[in-house]
Amino acid sequence: MKIEHAALYVKDLEKAREFFVKYFGGTANEIYRNEKNGFSSYFINFDGGARLEIMHKTSMDDQPKPMARTGFIHLAFSLGSKEKVDELAARLKTDGYQVTSGPRTTGDGYYDSLRPRCRRQPDRDHPLRQLCPARNRAEKIPFISFKSSGRTA
């Protein structure tokens, strides 16, 4: 058995698709739309067979998401090497994101870097709000982790 895909609701479907394609090498399918219920989505395919469905619905609620809660908390990408982790962290910084941690070797032996986030606080309608810091620290959100191919220790 394997996990077939994970899904994530986003505010701006096109900008989210561009983000995962540009920074994580994903390939998107054609957009799926259901005009009847205002739903649309893309499947982003990654090397190795992993898939992420990014979805948008015109009538979504976007409540604060405290970090200390049950449920989904992060998404990790294996980049294959320490050098690739360093390169992606630098590229995200150059493109206006702040990396919240690393690159570094974690206590459990992974070389990684954590969650790209916007340098400035996004407004409520920012397309990648899920990837940006909250002004109110109680409103933390899931993050993205990118790692070398495996444990180094």
N, C-alpha and C positions, 0 to 999 in steps of 0.2 A: 504494500500500500504506500502511496505517496500523496502529499498535498498537491492538488491539481493547480490551484491558484489562490491568491489572497486578493481581497478587494478593498478599495479605499474610496470614500466619497470626497470630492474636491469641489471648490467654489468655481474654478475656471478650468474646464476640461482641456482646452487646447494648450494652455500654459503648463498645466501639469504634464500633459503628454510630451511637450517640448523638453521639460526638465528631465524626465526619465530617459528620453532618447538621447539628449545632449550629454548628460553627465554619467549615465550608467549604461550606455550602449544598447538600450532597448530598441525593439522594432515594433511599431504599432500596426494593428490591423486597421481596416476601414471602420469608421465610426458606426456604431449601432444607435439608432434612434427609435424611440417609441413616442410618437407625437401625442398619443392618447393620454399618457400619464406623465409626460414631460421628462422622461428618463433618456439619458444617453450615456454611452460608455465606449472605452477602448480597452482592448487587451494589449498589454505591453509584454513582448516576449524577450527573454534574456538568454544569453549563452548558458548552456547546461540544462535548458528546459524549464526554468522557472518562469512563471507568468504572474503578472499583476494586473488586475482589472481596476481601472480608474473610472469612476462613475460620477454623474451629476444628475440632480433632479431639480426642477425649477422650484419646487416647494420643500426645500430642505431647511431644517433648523440647525443653527450653529451655536450650540451652548458651550460655555467654558469647559475645559477638559483638564481637571487637576491631575498632576503626575502620579500622586499616590491614590490609585484607584484600581479596580479590577478591569480586565480586558486588555486589548491590544496596546502594546507600549513601544515597540520599535520594529524596524525592518532592517535586516543586515544584508549587505552585498559583499561577496568575496571578489576582490579585484585581482588576486593572483600573486602579488608581490608587495613588499614594503615600498618599493620605488613607485608603484602605481598608486598606492595609498597616499604617499607624499605628493605625487603629481596632481591627483584629484583634489586633495586638500588645498594646494596652492591655486589650482584653477578656480575652485569655488570662491576662494578669497578674492582673487583677481576680478571675478565676475560679480562681486558685491555681496557675497555671503560671508558670514563669520562662522568659523568652525568652533564648536563649543568645547571640544576636548581633543588633544592629540595634534598630530599623530604621535602615538606612544605605544609601548608594550603594556598590556593590561596585567593585572595580578594573576589572571588565569591563562596567560601566555599568548594572547592574541595581539597582533600589531594592528591598531585601528585608529580611526578618527571618528568623531561623533557629530551628528546632526548639523548639516549646513543650516544656517538661519540668516534672515535678512539683517543688514546692518541697521536699518531703521524699523521702527514699529509699523507694520502694515495696517491699513484700515480694515474694517470688518469684511470688505468685499475683495481683499487681495486674493489673487488666484491661487497662490501657494500658501495661504494662511497656515495650513497644517505644518508647514516647514519653517515657519517664522516664530520669533519669540513673542511672548505675550507681554504687554505693558504691565498687566496685573500678574504678579508672580504666582497667584493661585490658579491662573489659567495656563498652565503648562500643557504641552501637547506631545504626542508620540514623536520619536526622532528616527533619523536614518543613521545607521552605523555602516562604515565601509572598512573592510578588513583585508589583510594579506590572505593568502590561500589557506592558512590554518594556524594552529598554535605554533609559536616559535620557541617555546620553552618546554 
